[in-house]
Each structure stands twice: as C-alpha cells, then as structure tokens.
Amino acid sequence: MDEKTLRERLAKLHAELANAHQENPATRQSLGDILPDVKRMVDEPAGAADSAIDKTLPDRLERVAVQFEAEHPTLAASARRLIDLLSEVGI
C-alpha cells in the first residue's frame, strides 16, 4: 500500500474514532489514550511515525474492539480496520 493511501485511510479511521469519542462518554476512557497515537501516525512524516508509535497500539485497539463489539459495532469495526492497517505496515 502506498504512503498516500495509508495516510488517507488512517485519517478516515481517526475521524471515526474521534467522532465516537465525542458522541459517547462511555468510549472516552477507552479511546483517550489511543487517539493521540493514531493522530501522530497520520501527522508525522513516513519513517518518523514508526519510531514514535507505541508497539502496543494493536493490542490496545483489539481490547477496544472486543469491549465495544456488542454495544458499538461500528466502533469495533473501525478499531479492527486500524489493526489490519497497522499489520499491513508492519506494526
């Protein structure tokens, strides 16, 4: 996947997660520490983001996806798409 496509997909997923974060107070705590990491991936130049991203982000996203699977299926799906993206880029 090329850099531009990756950044576009990350930006879209960040927006979905941020929207869920704002609309539902129950998601705030779970997403509060993940959103800055995703935002940093979107904003930082290629290569710099890899060193700055916490390698536990995929595991934290998986916990969010599991937590919200029943009550927030759209949020769970967004988290899983982000996990797949991170896997594609080797994180």
C-alpha positions as CSV (number, residue, x, y, z in Angstrom):
1,M,0.0,0.0,0.0
2,D,1.4,3.4,-0.9
3,E,2.1,6.1,1.7
4,K,-0.8,8.4,0.4
5,T,-3.4,5.7,0.6
6,L,-2.2,4.6,4.1
7,R,-2.4,8.2,5.4
8,E,-5.9,8.7,3.9
9,R,-7.2,5.5,5.5
10,L,-5.6,6.4,8.8
11,A,-7.1,9.9,8.7
12,K,-10.6,8.4,8.0
13,L,-10.3,5.9,10.8
14,H,-9.0,8.5,13.2
15,A,-12.1,10.7,12.3
16,E,-14.4,7.7,13.0
17,L,-12.8,7.0,16.4
18,A,-12.8,10.7,17.3
19,N,-16.5,11.0,16.4
20,A,-17.3,8.0,18.6
21,H,-15.1,9.5,21.4
22,Q,-17.2,12.7,21.3
23,E,-20.6,11.2,21.0
24,N,-20.4,8.6,23.7
25,P,-19.0,9.3,27.1
26,A,-18.5,5.6,27.8
27,T,-15.9,5.4,25.0
28,R,-13.9,8.4,26.2
29,Q,-11.7,6.5,28.6
30,S,-11.0,3.6,26.3
31,L,-10.2,5.8,23.3
32,G,-8.5,8.6,25.2
33,D,-5.0,7.1,25.1
34,I,-5.4,5.6,21.6
35,L,-6.5,8.7,19.6
36,P,-3.2,10.6,20.1
37,D,-1.2,7.7,18.8
38,V,-3.4,7.3,15.7
39,K,-3.3,11.1,15.2
40,R,0.5,11.0,15.4
41,M,0.6,8.3,12.8
42,V,-1.4,10.5,10.4
43,D,0.5,13.7,11.0
44,E,4.2,12.5,11.2
45,P,6.3,12.0,8.1
46,A,7.0,8.5,6.9
47,G,9.5,6.7,8.9
48,A,9.3,9.1,11.9
49,A,5.9,7.7,12.9
50,D,7.3,4.1,13.1
51,S,9.7,5.0,15.8
52,A,7.3,7.2,17.7
53,I,4.3,4.7,17.8
54,D,3.9,2.6,20.8
55,K,4.2,-1.0,19.5
56,T,1.3,-2.0,21.9
57,L,-1.2,0.0,19.9
58,P,-2.6,-3.0,18.0
59,D,-3.2,-4.8,21.3
60,R,-4.9,-1.8,22.8
61,L,-7.0,-1.4,19.7
62,E,-8.0,-5.1,19.9
63,R,-9.1,-4.6,23.6
64,V,-11.3,-1.6,22.5
65,A,-12.8,-3.7,19.6
66,V,-13.7,-6.5,22.0
67,Q,-15.0,-4.1,24.6
68,F,-17.4,-2.4,22.1
69,E,-18.3,-5.3,19.9
70,A,-21.9,-5.7,21.2
71,E,-22.8,-2.1,22.1
72,H,-20.8,-0.2,19.4
73,P,-20.3,-2.5,16.4
74,T,-19.2,0.4,14.1
75,L,-16.5,1.5,16.6
76,A,-15.4,-2.1,16.9
77,A,-15.2,-2.4,13.1
78,S,-13.2,0.8,12.9
79,A,-10.7,-0.4,15.5
80,R,-10.3,-3.7,13.7
81,R,-9.7,-1.9,10.3
82,L,-7.0,0.1,12.1
83,I,-5.4,-3.1,13.5
84,D,-5.4,-4.5,9.9
85,L,-3.7,-1.3,8.6
86,L,-1.0,-1.5,11.3
87,S,-0.4,-5.1,10.4
88,E,0.0,-4.2,6.7
89,V,2.7,-1.6,7.6
90,G,4.5,-4.0,10.0
91,I,3.4,-2.6,13.4
